[in-house]
C-alpha cells in the first residue's frame, strides 16, 4: 500500500501486518463524527485521512496514520451474511472459552469493523528484525481497537488466532 504524505507530498510504502475485527450489531453502527471524535481524542500523534460516511452520516471508512509508530490503520465497515456466518462460527469455536456475555454479542453480531494494521517501510534504512520490531509500536492500534469496541458495544477479535481481544 502506498500513502502520500500531505506535508511532503512523498509516497510512503506500507506493508500489511495484521487485521483485527470488531463484531457488533448494525444498530450500534457509529456515525463518522463519533468515530472521528473518539479516535481523534486518543492522541495528537494520530492523523485521520480519507474519512467516509454513507448518506445518513454513518461510518464507512477512514485511514489513521501514526508516523511516530511507523504505522497506519485502515478501518472499514462491513455488513451482511458473511459477517453473520463468521460471528456464529466464532461463537461456536469459543463456546468453552468465552464468557456468556461475549458469546451473546457474537451470536447477535451482523456488522463488523475491519482494522488493517500496516507498517511503514523506511526507505534506505538498514535494520535487523529486532530493531524493526521496536519501530512498529502496536499501541495506537490497541488504543483504537479499545475505543471502537466501546463505541459499538462490540467484541474485538484477532481472526488469525481466532481469539477475543481483552
C-alpha positions in Angstrom: 0.0 0.0 0.0 1.2 3.5 -0.8 0.1 6.6 1.1 1.1 10.1 0.1 2.3 12.3 2.9 0.3 15.6 2.9 3.2 17.7 4.1 6.0 16.4 1.9 3.9 15.1 -1.0 6.2 12.0 -0.9 4.8 8.5 -1.1 5.4 6.2 1.8 5.3 2.4 1.4 3.4 0.4 3.9 3.2 -3.4 4.4 0.2 -5.2 6.0 1.0 -6.8 9.3 -2.3 -7.9 10.9 -6.0 -7.4 10.8 -8.4 -7.2 13.7 -12.2 -7.4 13.6 -14.8 -5.7 15.8 -18.1 -7.5 15.6 -21.3 -5.8 16.7 -25.0 -5.2 15.9 -25.8 -3.0 13.0 -27.9 -0.7 15.1 -24.8 0.2 17.1 -23.0 1.5 13.9 -21.5 4.8 14.9 -21.6 8.0 12.8 -18.4 9.2 11.2 -18.4 12.1 13.6 -18.5 9.8 16.6 -15.6 7.7 15.2 -13.6 10.8 14.3 -14.1 12.3 17.7 -13.3 9.0 19.6 -10.1 8.3 17.7 -9.0 12.0 17.4 -9.3 12.4 21.2 -6.9 9.5 21.9 -3.7 11.2 20.9 -2.4 14.2 18.9 0.0 11.7 17.2 -2.8 10.2 15.2 -3.7 11.7 11.8 -7.1 10.9 10.3 -7.4 10.8 6.5 -9.9 9.7 3.8 -12.9 9.9 6.1 -16.0 8.5 4.5 -19.7 8.2 5.6 -22.8 6.9 4.0 -25.8 9.2 3.1 -27.1 9.1 6.7 -23.7 10.1 8.2 -22.8 6.6 9.4 -19.2 5.5 9.4 -17.9 3.8 6.2 -14.1 4.0 6.4 -11.0 6.1 7.3 -7.2 5.9 7.4 -5.4 6.6 10.7 -1.7 7.4 10.4 0.7 7.3 13.3 4.1 8.5 12.0 5.7 8.1 15.4 4.7 4.5 15.5 5.7 3.8 11.8 2.1 2.6 11.3 -1.2 3.2 9.5 -4.5 1.6 10.2 -7.2 1.3 7.6 -10.7 1.0 9.2 -13.7 -0.1 7.2 -17.3 -1.1 7.8 -18.7 -4.4 6.6 -22.2 -5.9 6.9 -24.1 -8.9 5.6 -24.4 -12.7 5.6 -20.7 -13.3 5.6 -20.3 -11.3 8.9 -23.3 -13.2 10.5 -21.8 -16.5 9.4 -18.3 -15.6 10.7 -19.8 -14.4 14.1 -21.8 -17.5 14.6 -18.9 -19.8 13.7 -16.6 -17.9 16.1 -19.1 -18.2 18.9 -19.2 -22.0 18.3 -15.4 -22.2 18.4 -15.1 -20.2 21.6 -18.1 -21.7 23.4 -15.9 -23.3 26.1 -13.6 -20.3 26.5 -15.6 -17.1 26.2 -18.0 -15.6 28.7 -21.7 -15.8 28.1 -21.8 -12.1 27.5 -19.2 -12.3 24.7 -20.9 -15.3 23.2 -24.2 -13.5 23.2 -22.6 -10.5 21.5 -21.0 -12.7 18.9 -24.2 -14.6 18.0 -26.1 -11.3 17.6 -23.4 -9.6 15.5 -24.3 -8.7 11.9 -21.8 -5.9 11.3 -18.0 -5.6 11.5 -15.3 -3.1 11.5 -12.1 -4.3 9.8 -8.9 -2.8 11.2 -5.9 -3.5 9.0 -2.6 -2.6 10.6 0.2 -1.5 8.2 3.9 -0.9 9.0 5.7 2.0 7.3 8.8 0.8 5.5 11.6 3.2 6.0 13.4 3.6 2.6 17.2 3.2 2.8 17.1 2.1 6.4 19.1 -1.0 7.3 17.7 -2.5 10.4 17.6 -6.0 11.7 14.4 -7.8 12.8 14.8 -6.8 16.5 15.1 -3.1 15.6 12.1 -3.3 13.2 10.0 -4.9 16.0 10.9 -1.9 18.1 9.9 0.6 15.4 6.4 -0.9 14.8 4.6 0.1 18.0 1.1 -1.5 18.3 0.0 0.9 21.0 -2.0 3.1 18.5 -3.8 0.0 17.1 -4.7 -1.3 20.6 -6.0 2.1 21.7 -8.2 2.4 18.6 -9.5 -1.1 19.0 -10.4 -0.3 22.6 -12.3 2.9 21.8 -14.2 1.3 18.9 -15.2 -1.6 21.0 -16.7 0.8 23.5 -18.4 2.9 20.7 -20.0 -0.1 19.0 -20.5 -2.2 22.2 -18.8 -4.9 20.2 -16.3 -7.7 20.5 -12.7 -7.4 19.2 -11.3 -10.5 17.5 -7.9 -11.5 16.2 -9.0 -13.6 13.2 -5.6 -15.0 12.7 -5.6 -16.8 16.0 -9.4 -16.9 16.5 -9.1 -15.3 19.9 -11.1 -12.5 21.6 -9.0 -9.4 22.5 -9.3 -8.2 26.1 
